[in-house]
Amino acid sequence: MRFIDAATVDRHMSWKKAVEIMRNGHLGKRPVLDDLLLQSGQGELLGRAVHLPEVGIGMKVASMYPPNRNSVPPKPTEDALYILIREEDWRVDAVLSGPAVTRWKTAADSALASSILSRPDSHSLLCIGAGPIAEALVEAHLSERPSIQEIMLWNRTPEKAEALRIRLEEKDIGAQVISDLNEAVGNAHIITSATPSPEPVVKGAFVRPGTHVDLVGGFSLAHREGDDELVRKASIYVDNLASTVGHVGDIQSPIASGVMSQDDIRADLFALVAEPDWRRDDDEITMYKNGGGAHLDLLIARQVVLEID
């Protein structure tokens, strides 16, 4: 058994490679999945297990403790590792940096969906949130939509959005911090949101025709990033029906209130990749819920180990 750190994971990945890994992985068999969520006080422990036939077996273990953001100095609110298990004998092959694997798989998941659902001539990107995943989402969306010329950043704490702008500038990616979120929602061709917000931050009333909305941050029923009006106006897609529909607020909340039904979900990523001609017309609003899943981590982790071997 070996431990593969974040720097090693990063050396073996690029956004083009990560998106292609996701694309190829969704042309194969569907995964067998099971999740465990343990909540105690303000802490959460999430375990996501998967068997992806002909690829391998794995489990993501993530611990989340939001009060860490208020410590001095601030501590990470989430930590994680990914356990890769060989399919042939069910022995642990490697343990990888969970945050690094999560960063690559999460943003590549969204970028792959955007390459199918967003308009090819999209030139304005709005990123809501300012953490490491938000940074990765900007990079990944740019990789799949090089037509993007304008990048807008918004965060509840403007100083964090400015810190993200500086990090992107260091990578020769120009962006601007904006203060009026609703105005930016109305000006964007692609909206990507990576926040743990319990209340919707993307208001459907301001989303213009032809926009692609990518909701990433809400990982439980307690989170929601898009409101009911967005759900009513948009064609709904998810990354995996089995791991997303019953587990995230952006889908389950509007189902519970009768705003939508599960039948309103047009397709998940397996169907999108198999037949990528899904956008109806240039005015269609598409909403994609990136709910994650251990099979996505498995695809990235397995490729890293294959390249090291």
Secondary structure, DSSP 8 states (H G I E B T S, - for coil): -EEE-HHHHHHT--HHHHHHHHHHHTTS---EEEEEEEEETTEEEEEEEEEETTTEEEEEEEEE-GGGGGSSS---SEEEEEEEE-TTT--EEEEEEHHHHHHHHHHHHHHHHHHHHS-TT--EEEEE--SHHHHHHHHHHHHH-TT--EEEEE-SSHHHHHHHHHHHHTTT---EE-S-HHHHHHH-SEEEE----SS--B-GGG--TT-EEEE-S--STT---B-HHHHHHSEEEES-HHHHTTT-HHHHHHHHTTS--GGGEEEEHHHHHHS------TT--EEEE----HHHHHHHHHHHHHHH-
